[in-house]
Amino acid sequence: MKRELGVCVAGAAWLSSCTAPGPVSGDVMPEALNVAEARCSDGAVAIDTAFDAGALASCSIGDEGRIAITLSPEDAPPINCSPWYAFRLHSNAPRVVAVDLTYTACGHRYEPKVSYDGEDWTYLDPASVEVLEVDGTKMARLSIRTDGRPLFVAAQEIVAPATYDAWLDGLEEVGAVERERLGSSAEGRAIEIVRIGNPAAREQVVLVGRQHPPEVTGALAMFPFIETLLEDTDLARRFRQRFRVSAVPLLNPDGVVKGHWRHNTGSVDLNRDWGPFTQPETRLMRDLLADIANAPARDLRLLLDFHSTGRDVFYTIPDELETDPPLFTRNWLARYQDRMNGYEVYRDARHEVGRPISKAYAFDTYGVPAVTFELGDETDRTLIRRIGREAAIAMMEELLATEQP
């Protein structure tokens, strides 16, 4: 059964088109393929990764035409297995291509998605995916039907820097945000910040996303979350008058472009570097929070960090630990649950002092509510948009209900 993802990230009404992750080849040669930068080819089929987020360790094609792809993490096995893969399949004619995905660590996790243009994505038919356990590690055997055009195959929809650029361009066109370069990644890629709301507002909210490259569903929730703050509603207007939002949607562009499982190009999990701050990306966030805290006329009120995991869940500071605003998280999630009829909100409240993650650092250092906002890997994409929107509405309502400092 065909399952549409429809993840062209143009959730905002003003964003009329989406951006593909990389150039899609033109007409396929009718006889032998000659694919530039092919990782493997036998003249009839070929695999390449010459686009942002494209990644595999090795590729070979057997005599029977079966493609064997090996996938490995960028460094030693990561703290949390996020076994990313993304490649482009070329064929000189319509056919069913057999592809085996094997892993040197972790094993198969993500349901394969396919796209001809890099914009509109569909799940590969589950009947065409066989997951096997070999030597204690899960591998996947895929049967991929292609019509002869180059076909993207990936662990998740590809949301690359070009996608963020198109989205931010759309926001700028209506003058909805202030957009600037916060700084640079280790490899010199731009890390952008968008600011929303009253520049003179005392109360500050910080949003951050994409510390971990494969965590695409967090990004898919962050887009509508931010768009909802920009709506022309009484609630959003009152919120923007009282609060100033600073959002960093893509903190790890190097890792995203290179198709990393977890790390940046400094071999570091960025969400284990809040405290040490050994990486240029996390130092940008450290300085952003410090600039707010050190300004006499500004107060940090909330930090939200968007991620992905096995299911939708909020990782929060426990209610018994005092925050300012007090009990914000409890009240926000209660409002959010009220808005999500037929959907159960999961919360996991825990705190370890000094743990070098965004949530713990923001609370330990500034005493503010801090939340890791996790979306499930395979959560329905229409539901993700609803989650992003309703969570933003509930957040605005609850922050406006808090006492001003």
ZIRANOR-V381079 format. One record per pair of residues at least 6 apart in sequence whose ideal C-beta (glycine too) atoms are under 8 Angstrom apart, sorted by the first residue. I is the first residue (numbers start at 1). GAP is how many residues later the second one is. If there is no record, write none. Layout:
i->[I/I]
gap->[GAP/GAP]
//
This chain:
i->[1/1/2/2/2/3/3/4/4/5/5/5/5/5/5/5/6/6/6/6/7/7/7/7/7/7/8/8/8/8/9/9/9/9/9/9/9/9/9/10/10/10/10/10/11/11/11/11/12/12/12/12/12/14/14/14/14/15/15/15/15/16/17/18/18/18/19/19/19/19/19/19/20/20/20/20/21/21/21/21/21/21/21/21/21/21/22/22/22/22/22/22/23/24/24/24/24/24/24/24/25/25/25/25/28/28/28/28/28/28/28/29/30/30/31/32/32/32/33/33/33/33/33/33/33/33/35/35/35/35/36/36/37/37/37/38/38/38/38/39/39/39/39/39/39/39/40/40/40/40/40/40/41/41/41/42/42/43/44/44/44/44/44/45/45/45/45/45/45/45/45/45/46/46/46/47/47/47/47/47/47/47/47/48/48/48/48/49/49/49/49/49/49/50/51/51/51/51/51/51/52/52/52/52/52/52/53/53/53/53/53/53/53/53/53/53/54/54/54/54/55/55/55/55/55/55/55/55/56/56/56/56/56/56/57/57/57/57/58/58/59/59/59/59/59/60/60/61/61/62/65/65/66/66/66/67/67/67/67/68/68/69/69/69/69/69/69/70/70/70/71/71/71/71/71/71/71/72/72/72/73/73/73/73/73/73/73/74/74/74/74/74/74/74/75/75/77/77/78/78/78/78/78/79/79/79/80/80/81/81/81/81/81/82/82/82/82/82/82/82/82/83/83/83/83/83/83/83/83/83/84/84/84/84/84/84/84/84/85/85/85/85/85/85/86/86/86/86/86/86/87/87/87/88/88/88/88/89/89/89/89/89/89/89/89/90/90/91/91/91/91/92/93/94/94/94/94/95/95/95/96/96/96/96/97/97/97/97/98/98/98/98/99/99/99/99/99/100/100/100/100/101/101/101/101/101/102/102/102/103/103/103/105/106/106/107/107/107/107/108/108/108/108/109/109/109/110/110/110/110/110/111/111/111/111/111/111/112/112/112/112/112/112/112/112/113/113/113/113/113/113/113/113/113/114/114/114/114/114/114/114/114/114/115/115/115/115/115/115/115/116/116/116/116/118/118/121/124/124/124/128/128/128/128/129/129/129/129/130/130/130/131/131/131/131/132/132/132/132/133/142/144/144/152/155/156/156/156/156/157/157/158/159/159/159/159/160/160/161/161/161/161/161/161/164/164/164/167/168/168/168/168/168/171/171/171/171/171/171/172/176/176/177/177/177/177/178/178/178/178/179/179/179/179/180/180/180/181/181/181/181/182/182/182/182/182/182/183/183/183/184/184/184/185/185/185/185/185/185/185/185/186/186/186/186/186/186/186/187/187/189/189/189/190/191/191/191/191/191/191/192/192/192/193/193/193/193/194/194/194/194/195/195/195/195/196/196/196/196/196/196/196/197/197/197/197/197/197/197/197/198/198/198/198/198/199/201/201/201/201/202/202/202/202/202/203/203/203/203/203/203/203/203/203/204/204/204/204/204/204/204/204/204/205/205/205/205/205/205/205/205/205/206/206/206/206/206/206/206/206/206/206/206/206/207/207/207/207/207/207/207/207/207/207/207/207/208/208/208/208/208/208/208/208/208/209/209/209/209/209/209/209/209/209/209/210/210/210/210/210/210/210/210/211/211/211/211/211/211/211/211/212/212/212/212/212/212/212/212/213/213/213/213/213/213/213/213/214/214/214/215/215/215/215/216/217/217/217/217/217/217/218/218/218/218/218/218/219/219/219/220/220/220/220/220/221/221/221/221/221/221/221/221/222/222/222/222/223/224/224/224/224/224/225/225/225/225/225/226/226/226/226/227/227/228/228/228/228/228/229/229/229/229/229/229/230/230/235/235/235/235/236/238/238/239/239/239/242/242/242/243/243/244/246/246/248/248/248/250/251/251/251/251/251/252/252/252/252/254/254/254/255/255/255/255/258/262/263/263/264/264/264/266/266/268/268/270/270/270/271/271/271/271/272/272/273/273/273/274/274/274/274/274/274/274/274/275/275/275/275/276/277/277/285/289/289/289/289/289/292/292/292/293/293/293/299/300/300/300/301/301/301/301/301/301/301/302/302/302/302/302/302/302/303/303/303/303/303/303/303/304/304/304/304/305/305/305/305/305/305/306/306/307/307/307/307/308/308/308/308/309/309/309/309/310/310/311/311/311/311/312/312/312/312/312/312/312/313/313/313/313/314/314/314/314/314/314/314/314/314/314/315/315/315/315/315/315/315/316/316/316/316/316/316/316/316/316/316/317/317/317/317/317/317/317/317/317/318/318/318/319/319/319/319/321/321/322/323/323/323/323/323/324/324/324/325/325/325/325/328/328/328/328/329/329/329/331/331/332/332/332/332/332/333/333/333/335/335/335/336/336/336/336/336/337/337/338/339/339/339/340/340/340/343/351/351/351/352/353/353/354/354/357/358/358/359/359/359/360/361/362/362/363/363/373/375/375/379]
gap->[124/125/120/121/123/119/120/116/118/108/115/116/117/118/152/376/114/115/375/376/113/114/150/152/213/374/9/10/111/112/6/9/150/154/157/158/210/211/214/6/7/8/157/160/212/213/216/374/155/158/159/211/215/156/157/159/160/151/152/155/156/154/149/101/145/148/100/141/143/144/146/147/97/98/99/142/30/31/32/33/97/131/137/139/141/142/28/29/30/32/96/138/28/64/92/93/94/125/126/128/10/63/65/125/62/63/64/65/120/121/122/63/62/63/61/11/12/60/8/10/11/12/13/57/58/59/6/11/13/55/12/14/11/12/13/8/9/10/52/8/9/10/17/19/20/48/6/7/19/20/21/27/6/20/49/19/23/49/21/47/48/49/51/16/20/22/44/45/46/47/50/52/43/44/45/9/12/20/22/40/41/42/43/6/39/40/42/6/7/37/38/39/210/38/35/37/67/101/107/109/106/108/109/110/204/205/31/33/101/105/107/160/203/204/205/206/32/33/34/205/16/29/30/31/32/203/204/205/13/14/15/29/30/31/13/14/15/47/11/12/8/9/10/11/28/7/8/6/7/6/32/33/32/33/34/30/31/32/33/32/34/16/18/30/31/32/33/32/33/34/12/13/14/30/31/32/33/31/32/33/10/31/32/33/187/188/189/181/184/186/187/188/189/193/188/192/28/29/28/183/184/185/191/183/190/193/132/182/24/25/26/28/180/24/27/130/131/132/133/179/180/20/22/23/24/25/26/27/72/178/26/71/72/129/130/175/176/177/16/25/68/69/70/174/66/67/68/69/72/173/65/66/67/62/63/64/65/8/10/55/57/61/62/63/64/60/61/6/55/57/60/56/55/51/52/53/54/50/51/53/47/48/49/50/46/47/48/49/43/44/45/46/42/43/44/45/54/39/40/41/42/7/38/39/40/41/32/35/37/34/35/36/32/31/155/26/30/31/32/23/30/31/32/29/46/268/45/46/104/267/268/12/13/15/18/266/267/11/12/17/28/30/41/42/43/8/9/10/11/40/41/42/43/44/7/8/9/10/30/37/38/39/40/6/7/36/37/39/42/43/33/34/35/36/34/40/36/18/20/29/14/15/16/17/11/12/13/14/10/11/12/7/8/9/10/6/7/8/9/6/11/7/9/6/59/58/60/61/221/59/63/58/57/60/61/97/96/97/28/29/89/92/95/96/28/85/86/56/9/11/24/26/81/6/8/23/55/56/59/7/20/54/17/18/19/53/16/17/18/21/13/14/15/16/12/13/15/9/10/11/12/9/10/11/66/102/106/8/97/101/6/7/96/6/67/68/69/79/80/95/96/68/78/79/80/93/94/95/67/78/64/65/68/63/57/59/60/62/90/93/56/57/58/53/54/55/95/32/52/53/55/49/50/51/52/30/33/34/44/48/49/51/32/42/43/44/45/46/47/48/42/43/44/45/46/45/40/41/42/43/95/96/97/202/203/39/40/41/95/96/98/196/201/202/39/40/41/42/88/94/95/96/97/38/39/40/41/96/97/98/99/194/39/40/41/42/82/83/86/94/96/97/98/156/15/18/19/38/39/40/41/42/96/97/98/99/39/40/43/77/95/96/97/98/150/9/10/13/38/39/40/41/42/96/97/8/9/39/40/41/42/46/96/40/41/58/59/60/94/96/147/40/43/50/57/58/59/95/96/39/42/43/45/46/47/48/49/47/48/94/91/92/93/94/92/91/158/159/160/162/167/88/89/90/155/156/157/30/31/87/155/161/164/165/168/85/152/154/163/164/166/167/170/25/27/84/166/165/160/161/164/165/168/81/163/164/166/167/19/21/23/166/161/162/8/160/161/164/165/7/10/11/16/163/167/6/10/158/161/162/165/160/158/162/157/160/161/157/158/162/58/156/54/42/46/36/37/40/6/19/30/31/33/34/8/12/18/29/6/10/11/7/8/9/10/7/7/6/7/6/15/17/12/13/10/11/9/11/12/34/36/86/87/84/85/6/9/83/8/11/12/82/83/84/86/87/79/80/81/86/80/6/9/73/11/14/73/76/77/6/7/8/7/72/73/106/62/66/68/23/24/27/67/68/98/101/26/66/67/68/69/93/97/55/56/59/65/66/67/68/66/67/69/91/53/54/65/66/67/68/67/69/65/66/67/68/66/67/68/69/65/66/67/68/66/67/35/63/65/68/33/34/62/63/64/67/75/33/34/35/61/15/19/31/32/33/34/57/58/59/60/33/34/35/44/56/57/59/13/17/31/32/33/43/53/54/55/56/6/12/32/34/42/46/52/53/54/31/32/33/8/10/11/30/30/42/45/6/40/44/45/46/43/44/81/44/74/77/78/41/70/71/74/20/40/42/67/70/37/62/63/66/67/12/14/61/59/62/63/9/54/55/58/59/7/8/56/51/54/55/46/47/50/40/8/9/12/8/7/11/6/10/15/12/14/11/12/13/10/9/6/8/6/7/18/9/12/8]
//
